[in-house]
């Protein structure tokens, strides 16, 4: 069984450029720790709504742990709009 993660959040417009670098760093760290290569998108017409996609995750527990550790280490919350958070949706085959 494979799991697919879709994570969306609203970025603080004043920190978007710095956040883009953090997203690349986050995706690289998660990829190194789990072997899952993610990608990032921005919503058309709503440039502050971003999404990370990680597909084909075999070990969901390890992936979620590594992702949470990387998000905390990179202090990702600092780049989000005030009073918002990351929303994680997981689907399976």
Secondary structure, 3 states (H helix, E strand, C coil): CCEEEEEEEEECHHHHHHHHHHHHHHHHHHHHHHCCCEEEEEECCEEEEEEEEEEEECCHHHHHHHHHHHHHHCCHHHHECCCCCCEEEEEEC
